[in-house]
Amino acid sequence: MDAFTAGLLQRIRATETDLTRAREEGDDFLAEVEQAELDDLHRLAAEHGVQVA
């Protein structure tokens, strides 16, 4: 696995964790921000052929 793929997958995992935390804390604004970031990361992964488990 190259550095780009590893870094992207790490960012996705971190963003998923942050999104879950925001939802659990009831922070709707932060949850929206994290969801948008996660959507962008998934788009980037798809564009580069990175499989997200």
Contacts in CASP RR format, 6 or more apart in sequence:
PFRMAT RR
TARGET T0000
AUTHOR 0000-0000-0000
METHOD contacts of the structure
MODEL  1
MDAFTAGLLQRIRATETDLTRAREEGDDFLAEVEQAELDDLHRLAAEHGV
QVA
4 48 0 8 1.000
5 48 0 8 1.000
5 50 0 8 1.000
8 41 0 8 1.000
8 44 0 8 1.000
8 45 0 8 1.000
8 48 0 8 1.000
8 50 0 8 1.000
9 45 0 8 1.000
9 50 0 8 1.000
9 52 0 8 1.000
11 41 0 8 1.000
12 38 0 8 1.000
12 41 0 8 1.000
12 42 0 8 1.000
12 45 0 8 1.000
12 52 0 8 1.000
15 34 0 8 1.000
15 37 0 8 1.000
15 38 0 8 1.000
15 41 0 8 1.000
16 38 0 8 1.000
18 30 0 8 1.000
18 34 0 8 1.000
19 31 0 8 1.000
19 34 0 8 1.000
19 35 0 8 1.000
19 38 0 8 1.000
22 30 0 8 1.000
22 31 0 8 1.000
22 33 0 8 1.000
22 34 0 8 1.000
23 31 0 8 1.000
42 52 0 8 1.000
44 50 0 8 1.000
45 51 0 8 1.000
45 52 0 8 1.000
END
